Amino acid sequence: DAGVIQSPRHEVTEMGQEVTLRCKPISGHDYLFWYRQTMMRGLELLIYFNNNVPIDDSGMPEDRFSAKMPNASFSTLKIQPSEPRDSAVYFCASSPQSLGNTEAFFGQGTRLTVV
Amino acid sequence: GDSVTQMEGPVTLSEEAFLTINCTYTATGYPSLFWYVQYPGEGLQLLLKATKADDKGSNKGFEATYRKETTSFHLEKGSVQVSDSAVYFCAQRLGYSSASKIIFGSGTRLSIRP
């Protein structure tokens, strides 16, 4: 398997524009996680899905952020409108159905810069 | 609530020095525990894990033992190398249903001098 695939790897956009980040999880994995990493706040869990259903979105910073998982092989994280403080590395991760003892596999991340 | 606390960095050591990075957790149940490593410009990758009390995870010379009595999972390596320079994250995961999220510590940046 190719692992978790994220696109794009780098995104530079102007403030106010819509940004869409994409993730393809590992085939057969039931969980999908979106994280944001910044120097100031470290690694934050934004939202996660189980079997394509959002389970916990309490980490989504505000209404400008939305995430979808229309099927088991694809998820998007959208920011509309984007702001400079959204600049960060966004990671997607997936894991198999768990009794709590399996790790998540991470993508390479998308580095977002909002100017 | 559930959380993971790890020692603040950065940590700078000389090559072949002994490494300890402390990690403690709070959890309402009995989580699985993980150490992840992040090399520059890359995503996180699993370094080792332990799923129950007294288990020892090990990989690439790194070790960590799940201590329920002290709620700790400290990372150790007897002799570090320059190639070990990275950011290390401690994490826990509880999960008995669909609600099985992974909680990470803040990360510890490790730099090894030749």
HADDOCK unambig.tbl for C-alpha pairs under 7 A between the chains (distance, minus, plus):
assign (segid A and resid 42 and name CA) (segid B and resid 106 and name CA) 5.44 0.50 0.50
assign (segid A and resid 43 and name CA) (segid B and resid 104 and name CA) 6.99 0.50 0.50
assign (segid A and resid 43 and name CA) (segid B and resid 106 and name CA) 6.66 0.50 0.50
assign (segid A and resid 50 and name CA) (segid B and resid 98 and name CA) 6.07 0.50 0.50
assign (segid A and resid 55 and name CA) (segid B and resid 99 and name CA) 6.55 0.50 0.50
assign (segid A and resid 98 and name CA) (segid B and resid 95 and name CA) 6.82 0.50 0.50
assign (segid A and resid 99 and name CA) (segid B and resid 95 and name CA) 5.55 0.50 0.50
assign (segid A and resid 99 and name CA) (segid B and resid 96 and name CA) 5.49 0.50 0.50
assign (segid A and resid 100 and name CA) (segid B and resid 31 and name CA) 6.91 0.50 0.50
assign (segid A and resid 100 and name CA) (segid B and resid 32 and name CA) 6.30 0.50 0.50
assign (segid A and resid 100 and name CA) (segid B and resid 93 and name CA) 5.80 0.50 0.50
assign (segid A and resid 100 and name CA) (segid B and resid 94 and name CA) 5.04 0.50 0.50
assign (segid A and resid 100 and name CA) (segid B and resid 95 and name CA) 4.15 0.50 0.50
assign (segid A and resid 100 and name CA) (segid B and resid 96 and name CA) 6.44 0.50 0.50
assign (segid A and resid 100 and name CA) (segid B and resid 100 and name CA) 6.57 0.50 0.50
assign (segid A and resid 101 and name CA) (segid B and resid 32 and name CA) 5.24 0.50 0.50
assign (segid A and resid 101 and name CA) (segid B and resid 51 and name CA) 5.75 0.50 0.50
assign (segid A and resid 105 and name CA) (segid B and resid 45 and name CA) 6.84 0.50 0.50
assign (segid A and resid 106 and name CA) (segid B and resid 43 and name CA) 5.83 0.50 0.50
assign (segid A and resid 106 and name CA) (segid B and resid 44 and name CA) 5.81 0.50 0.50
assign (segid A and resid 106 and name CA) (segid B and resid 45 and name CA) 6.66 0.50 0.50
assign (segid A and resid 107 and name CA) (segid B and resid 43 and name CA) 5.78 0.50 0.50
assign (segid A and resid 108 and name CA) (segid B and resid 42 and name CA) 5.36 0.50 0.50
assign (segid A and resid 108 and name CA) (segid B and resid 43 and name CA) 4.50 0.50 0.50
assign (segid A and resid 109 and name CA) (segid B and resid 43 and name CA) 6.08 0.50 0.50
